[in-house]
């Protein structure tokens, strides 16, 4: 059974940016890449820098997919499946998201 946790209202995430939320004791980076009502959630931990900073990264588009570039070492992580563009052996956890009545919810399990 999925456990959806409310994080914030959609309007709190400015298009083109990300936020960090503590969801079930995990730091989760939540991104809203454009004006649509689609958000993505990945682990906030940069596996190269070993710091919780990905929510502060820059969202970019490559080959029609959204990525976030770490603000520290600049590696890019796919917002759909979490893999690293620069090193295929490295990835971050990805979490399901949904919008319910303008509220962003994340599922860790």
N, C-alpha and C positions, 0 to 999 in steps of 0.2 A: 504494500500500500504506500502510495506517495504521500509525503508530508510537505505540503506547500506552506512556505513562510512568507508573510507580507513584509516587504522591505520599505517601500515608499510609494508615493504617487508618481505616475509617469511624468508629470510636469516638473518634478524635482530633478530629473535627469535632462540636462540641456543637450539637445541634439549635437552630435559630434564629440561627446565627452563620456567619461565614465565616473562611477562612484564606487566606494568601498562600503560593504555592509558586513556585519558579523551575523552569520547565519549558522545556527547550531554549532557555535564555537569555532567556525571556520571563517577566515577572511575571504570574501567573495568580491571579485571585481565585476561590476555590472555596467554594460556599455549600451548606449543608444547611438548608433552610428549616423542616423539621419532623422528626418522629420516623421518617419513612419512610427507605428506603434509596435515595432519589433525591438526587443532587447536581447542581449546575450550575456551569459554569466560564465566566468572562468575563475579558477583559483587566482588570488591576488599575489601569490608567491612567484617571484621571478626565479626560475631554477638555476640561472647562471649567477645572479648576484646574491641569491639566498636572502632576499629582502621582499617584504610585502609592498610592492610599488606598482604593479601592473595597472591598477585602476587610474594611475596618473599618466599612463602611456598615451601615445598618439595613435588614433584610429586611422588606418589607411586601407585602401582597396588595391588588391592585386589579383589578376586573373578572375575578376568578377566576384571575389570573396572578400569579406572584411577580416582585417587583422589588427592587432594592437602591437605597437613597437614599444619595448621596454624603455622607460625613461633613463635607465642606467647604462645598459650595455647595447641597447638598440636591436636585439633580436626580436623577430616578429612571430607572434603566436596567432593561429587561426581561431577566430571566435566561434566557429561551428564545431571543430573537432579537437582543438587544443594543440595541434602539432606545431613545431617550430619550423619556420621556413629555412633557416640557416643550418639546422641540424635535425635531420629526420628521426634521430634516436631520442630526442627530447620533446616532451609535451607537458601541458598543464591540464589539470582536471577541468572538465566542462560540466555545467549544471543546466538542467532544464529551467526555462522561464515561461511565464505567461502573464498576460494582462487581464485582470478581472475588475471590471467597473473602474477603470483608470488607475488601478493599484498594481504595482509590479510585485510578482511573487516568484520565489525561487524554490526549487526542490533539490535538496542535497542527496537524497537516497535514490 
